[in-house]
């Protein structure tokens, strides 16, 4: 089973809401759309689901052009951020509804519903109505409906966004298992880079209505193709600064370090470096000394981060353990020159690979 | 901070209850008067509230039995009240269900299906409805008089014709139910579409069950309207046996004699079907079923 989109576009009020996008999504792993709110994740999903009109382009499922096919006939499932259940039906009937509509035999429906209910631990709630359930249980009901229906494609649009922390962690772990081996193309939209990394599979980075990079999630993290892609996949945000390469040296303000690759032409670049490659202490790899005024610090127990100001730019450092910072002090930081990405001033990637 | 002193609370209670009791008395008074007239000897509209010589004469007659007065004279029931009541119930139920069916389906279409010129159509229907039906009486009479020449089923004196006219009063109810359908989140439509449900299945399994409370309101309102209708029924129905209770009751008050007592008994009887329908419908008036459809 594959799901392809070819040059699909969506135009709202004369403006391209989704720029021409071409992608092929496959079964067997999660396909994550990662991007900020408003990047077009939901729009793209709705277009693939047939809920939103497409200005141009094609949507192909298993070689069949479904662009003109109504949502009803596409055989898909969709779970929203805002969970939708039928208020007047019990949990059982909610899960069973797509199967009933498809005219499946009663005994088979019961088997499927109970299987899905067992996976999502909904067995004791089957006779309740949605308003008698907690938010997590309601969302699990919506997920159970998607699982019970053996659809060709399952769209999960930030399904965990409205759940509490603990449940989110739990369901996130279960999700890949739930859909493994079901043969459906699973599309998952999220705004959290961490979630994309945890779910694995393939990730499409979205920004401003376009998929800027698509590939295996780890590859996206290691080889961002643009400054944009590098920043999407970084939390806290990636550091960037203008640098100049001359001969075998990279110069950034008063600091300099050896250039990674002699083949890099001399000239101006933008360097990007993830916060955990900028540390408050010198290590074997973090050797290039910087200095900045500490503005804000955050401790999360196992990690401490510091926002500091250097040469009129804000930087972030992330290090293991608890590091004592004083707000306002001038503090040394050390940068790993081998972990730098170099981008052309317009943001396109040149060299460098994160470790 | 609000402090409730027991004395103040008592005064408030007395005032509130006093007001309610006065209000209730005001509403109940006409009914009590009619009840009193129905048990009063003879056919008088004025007299004491508690009848001096209570009699069941009017009730016996209303139920279609002969009544033997103490002095031995036998009184025959002047009109077939129970038959009229049956006519009323029959017409009210059929027309009410018909209106409910048409209104619900149309409301769904107006609320959810894209139709060209929908707004104009809705407003147009609403405007037409604003003219009182009494204005159209002449036209209604003429139309069904002519139709009767084609087939008596659609002519004057026919219940079918009367039901047809009542069905035409569906517009207001379409608006009511449409208002409710509009308030149902379109996320449910989309969920149903994703489940693979056809528009009909979406209507049948999602919207219809959700609309039961509003539908029962519409049914009760329509039913009451049809049972109480006088102008249309009085123009269309001419023969005594085809009359509804509302029209028939008028016969008690003819120019030569005013049978107030018999009229009162019949009037109370006419309230019976409405009460029963209301009590049954009340069961379905549970609101808040749409709570918890979408949460986030």
Contacts between the chains, C-beta under 8 A, distances in Angstrom:
chain1	res1	chain2	res2	distance
A	49	B	194	6.7
A	50	B	193	8.0
A	51	B	190	5.7
A	51	B	193	7.3
A	51	B	194	7.9
A	70	B	193	7.4
A	71	B	190	7.5
A	71	B	193	4.2
A	71	B	194	6.0
A	72	B	193	5.4
A	72	B	196	5.1
A	72	B	197	6.7
A	72	B	198	6.4
A	73	B	196	7.5
A	75	B	196	6.9
A	76	B	194	6.2
A	77	B	194	6.4
A	78	B	190	7.8
A	78	B	191	7.9
A	78	B	194	4.9
A	80	B	187	7.1
A	80	B	296	7.9
A	81	B	296	6.2
A	82	B	187	6.9
A	82	B	294	5.3
A	82	B	295	7.0
A	82	B	296	3.4
A	83	B	294	7.2
A	83	B	295	6.5
A	83	B	296	6.7
A	84	B	185	7.8
A	84	B	187	4.7
A	84	B	188	6.4
A	84	B	190	7.6
A	84	B	191	4.5
A	84	B	293	6.9
A	84	B	294	5.6
A	85	B	191	7.9
A	85	B	292	7.5
A	85	B	293	6.8
A	86	B	188	6.8
A	86	B	191	7.4
A	86	B	206	6.0
A	86	B	293	7.2
A	87	B	210	7.1
A	87	B	289	5.9
A	87	B	290	5.3
A	87	B	291	6.4
A	87	B	292	5.3
A	87	B	293	4.3
A	88	B	209	4.6
A	88	B	210	5.6
A	88	B	289	5.4
A	88	B	290	7.9
A	89	B	209	7.9
A	97	B	192	7.8
A	97	B	195	5.3
A	97	B	197	7.6
A	97	B	205	7.3
A	98	B	194	7.7
A	98	B	195	3.8
A	98	B	196	5.7
A	100	B	205	7.9
A	101	B	195	5.4
A	101	B	196	4.9
A	101	B	197	4.7
A	101	B	198	7.9
A	101	B	201	5.7
A	101	B	205	7.9
A	102	B	196	5.9
A	129	B	292	7.3
A	130	B	292	4.7
A	130	B	293	7.2
A	131	B	291	5.0
A	131	B	292	2.9
A	132	B	292	8.0
A	133	B	292	8.0
A	135	B	295	6.1
A	138	B	292	7.5
A	138	B	295	6.2
A	145	B	195	7.4
A	149	B	195	7.2
A	149	B	196	7.9
A	162	B	295	7.8
A	162	B	296	4.7
